[in-house]
Amino acid sequence: MHIAPFDNQNKPIVDIDDPTVPLNYFNIVKLKRGESFAYQVPGYESCITPATGSVDVEVEGVSFAALGHRGVDVWDGEPEGCYIPVGAKVTITCVSDATETFIAGARYDKVLEPFDVRAPDLDMVQYGSDETKTHRKIKHILGTKYHGRVGRLLVSELFTVGAGGWSGFPSHKHDTDRMPLETRHDETYNFRFRPNHGSGVQMLQREDGKAGDAYHIVDGSTICLDNGYHPCCVLPGYEMYYFTILGGLSQRSLVQYFQPSHAYQIETIPGIKDMIAKFK
């Protein structure tokens, strides 16, 4: 499902128990210096990541100062994040001129401890190539290194490297718990483009060998993925970014099932096996 950009007025874009991606939660909060936003999400753990600007975070009496240092857009510096336990009371206060802050969430039933993830703590991987038109970089905010401290939530930022090309290819899905082949993980994206009048296409093919759907994605588009194979691409001459939320049904580690008709191309894309391992 495609949700076109709109002024959400700091209200969830993907709320709890969403009919398409019930395991996910997503909000975009925009504040000016000195303004605060409070939230609490029963039944969901969450992660605060400023897209731009800087915020102070207070969660149940624990404070994390000056989270995020990016300027004009998501390409302007490295991301930072703060893990928020299930149902915790949180207050975000803008300490820069302005901030646009992402709040990612996943359904979970245990209360863990809050912690922050600063730029040096990021787990980064780059793979693909210009020749295969699959060159991209992933910045894991809540990645595999935090398996013992996070319940079901995975949060990453994905960037195309260069101008144009494909992401999420070879086509894969993760909509069914059937280990060891695949896990059920609902997924939500928010896209940005540079320059911001760029755009791309999100494909969603429900069954191998049958025609699927395609959505025209623009700067600020949100995509909710419940089931099916889902590669995406960006127009030539533009760079693409997407904020990625994964929520697992029964485990945090993601096991992707690659579309049989394209799976052989895993062997043709440099570094893709390292990328796959970073989600497990």
Stockholm file with secondary structure:
# STOCKHOLM 1.0

chainA/1-280         MHIAPFDNQNKPIVDIDDPTVPLNYFNIVKLKRGESFAYQVPGYESCITPATGSVDVEVEGVSFAALGHRGVDVWDGEPEGCYIPVGAKVTITCVSDATETFIAGARYDKVLEPFDVRAPDLDMVQYGSDETKTHRKIKHILGTKYHGRVGRLLVSELFTVGAGGWSGFPSHKHDTDRMPLETRHDETYNFRFRPNHGSGVQMLQREDGKAGDAYHIVDGSTICLDNGYHPCCVLPGYEMYYFTILGGLSQRSLVQYFQPSHAYQIETIPGIKDMIAKFK
#=GR chainA/1-280 SS CEECCCCCTTSCSBCTTCSSCTTEEEEEEEEETTCEEEECCTTEEEEEEEEEEEEEEEETTEEEEEEEEECSSTTSSCCCEEEECTTCCEEEEECSSEEEEEEEEEECSSCCCCEEECGGGCEEEEECCTTTTCCEEEEEEECGGGTTTCSSEEEEEEEESSSSEEESCSCEECEEEETTTEEEEEEEEEEEEESTTCEEEEEEBSSTTSCCEEEEEETTCEEEECSSBCCEEECTTCEEEEEEEEEESSCSSCCCEECTTTGGGGGGSTTHHHHHHHTC
#=GC SS_cons         CEECCCCCTTSCSBCTTCSSCTTEEEEEEEEETTCEEEECCTTEEEEEEEEEEEEEEEETTEEEEEEEEECSSTTSSCCCEEEECTTCCEEEEECSSEEEEEEEEEECSSCCCCEEECGGGCEEEEECCTTTTCCEEEEEEECGGGTTTCSSEEEEEEEESSSSEEESCSCEECEEEETTTEEEEEEEEEEEEESTTCEEEEEEBSSTTSCCEEEEEETTCEEEECSSBCCEEECTTCEEEEEEEEEESSCSSCCCEECTTTGGGGGGSTTHHHHHHHTC
//
